């Protein structure tokens, strides 16, 4: 028995929660909506939303705040999960909150760079107020990008952003995202080292697979659209991949053609991630491939918790995609192509 983890209790919670968040019946109902207001009213009426802490609820939900509501729900679920753990396991689960913290840091950064108002920006925040060590009020008060980065001093995010310029913040958003995601995954893998052997291996397996997909997406876009050198692409790539370590990353960054890139990726992953993707498409479908990887797994360790959090993120991305699809009157069949969770019953 693991003294740091109430596995049976947390696993029972997870098994019941996924169906409450989204299932085949709910997905079909949502896809039949013709307006975003119908979708918003439906989500507001779900028990999982009604049970959210009062201080985290969003009044007057609209298209813009819906994504924040879903992000807050994910944060609340992780916070609730923390109570089932102690010691190094609690530290590991807490580190999964860094992702939402990064989302809010990026939001503030983007608005400052574009000279946009920060008024009421806190209404869009999704980070954990209980567990964050970041002074978000100080960040909101930043008058410039330089001031913003200085206000991040003594945080894990400072080193990656300390030389950031206003032009970088506007024109190199994906580069910044990779820097911040690097902090997230490095912390997760570091905390995973403190788990017992089975849990550590499971955590590294899941996180490593996610890192592989993130790197493939990054390099794929960088080679096609960013005017940067292979050396710079490599610098921004994430460490800790499961099948694509440093030497393989380097090979991908220095390919001579997109065809060579696809061949190497297929060789490394042992399956064709590009199948069904149009040549003009910039998205390799990280969520779809991650969901495929997790959907038939039946973890009896920390993997059930990691999987749950990742799938929650995938569901949120899908609901955001559905919102956009409804907004632009996209045919149901076409919209389904953009959903990672489209085959949840298969």
C-alpha positions, 0 to 999 in steps of 0.5 A, spaced: 500 500 500 502 506 498 502 511 504 502 517 500 496 516 495 489 514 497 488 510 490 481 507 491 478 513 493 481 518 488 480 513 482 473 512 484 472 519 483 476 519 477 471 514 474 465 517 475 467 524 473 469 523 466 462 521 464 459 527 468 464 531 464 462 528 457 459 522 454 456 520 447 449 522 449 452 529 451 457 530 445 451 529 441 446 533 444 452 539 444 453 538 437 446 539 435 446 546 438 445 552 433 447 557 437 453 559 442 448 561 447 444 554 447 451 551 449 453 556 454 446 555 458 447 547 457 454 547 460 451 552 466 446 547 468 451 541 468 452 539 476 459 539 475 459 546 474 454 548 479 458 544 484 464 549 483 466 553 489 462 560 489 468 564 489 470 561 482 463 561 479 463 566 473 456 570 472 454 572 466 457 567 462 459 569 454 463 566 449 469 569 451 468 567 459 466 560 457 473 558 456 475 561 463 470 557 466 472 550 463 479 552 465 477 554 472 473 547 473 480 543 471 484 547 476 478 545 481 479 538 479 486 538 480 486 542 487 480 537 489 485 531 487 491 534 491 487 532 498 488 524 496 495 525 496 501 527 501 508 527 501 512 527 494 505 525 491 502 531 493 508 535 490 507 532 484 499 533 483 500 540 485 505 541 479 500 539 474 497 546 476 503 550 473 499 549 466 494 554 468 498 558 471 502 559 465 496 560 461 494 566 465 502 569 465 501 568 457 494 572 457 497 578 461 504 578 457 500 578 450 495 584 452 501 588 455 505 587 448 499 589 444 497 595 449 491 592 451 487 594 457 488 589 463 482 592 466 478 586 469 483 581 466 482 577 473 476 575 471 479 570 465 484 567 470 484 560 471 490 559 475 490 556 482 489 562 487 490 557 493 497 554 491 500 559 486 506 563 488 506 568 483 504 575 485 499 576 479 497 583 482 504 585 481 504 582 474 497 586 472 501 592 474 506 592 469 507 598 465 512 594 459 514 588 457 521 589 461 517 591 467 513 584 466 519 580 466 522 583 472 516 582 476 517 575 474 524 575 478 525 569 483 520 565 479 521 559 475 519 563 469 524 568 469 530 565 466 526 563 459 523 570 459 528 575 462 531 577 455 524 578 452 522 584 447 516 587 446 517 585 438 518 578 441 512 578 445 508 579 439 511 576 433 514 570 437 508 567 441 509 560 440 517 560 442 515 563 448 509 558 449 515 553 448 519 556 453 514 556 459 512 549 457 519 547 458 518 549 465 512 545 466 514 539 463 521 540 467 518 540 473 513 535 472 519 530 471 523 532 476 517 531 481 516 524 478 523 522 480 520 522 487 515 517 486 516 510 487 518 506 481 512 504 478 509 510 479 515 514 476 515 510 470 508 511 468 508 518 469 515 519 465 511 514 460 505 519 459 509 525 460 514 523 455 509 521 450 506 528 450 513 532 450 514 528 443 507 530 440 509 537 443 516 537 440 513 534 433 508 540 433 513 545 434 518 543 429 513 542 424 510 549 424 517 552 425 520 549 419 514 551 415 513 558 417 518 561 422 524 564 419 529 561 424 535 556 424 535 549 426 539 551 432 534 555 434 529 550 433 533 545 437 534 550 443 526 551 443 525 544 443 522 540 450 527 536 454 524 529 456 521 526 450 519 518 451 522 516 444 525 522 441 531 524 445 536 530 444 539 526 438 533 525 434 530 532 436 537 534 432 535 530 426 528 532 426 531 540 426 536 539 421 531 535 415 532 537 408 524 537 406 518 536 410 517 529 407 524 527 410 521 530 417 515 525 416 519 519 415 523 520 421 517 522 425 514 515 423 520 511 424 521 514 431 514 513 433 512 507 430 506 510 427 504 515 422 502 521 426 500 525 419 495 520 416 489 524 414 492 531 415 492 535 409 499 538 406 496 545 408 494 543 415 499 546 421 496 542 426 498 535 427 492 533 432 496 533 439 490 532 443 487 527 438 493 523 438 494 523 446 487 521 447 488 515 442 494 513 447 490 514 453 483 512 452 484 504 452 489 505 458 487 502 465 492 505 470 492 502 477 497 507 479 498 515 479 497 514 471 489 514 472 490 521 475 495 524 470 490 521 464 484 524 467 487 531 467 490 531 460 483 528 458 480 534 461 484 539 457 482 535 451 475 536 453 476 543 454 479 544 447 474 540 444 468 544 447 472 551 445 472 548 438 465 546 438 464 553 440 467 556 434 464 551 430 457 553 432 459 561 431 461 560 424 455 555 422 460 549 421 456 543 418 456 538 424 460 533 420 466 538 418 466 540 426 467 533 428 473 532 424 476 537 429 475 534 435 480 529 439 474 526 443 470 524 437 471 517 438 470 517 445 466 510 445 470 506 440 
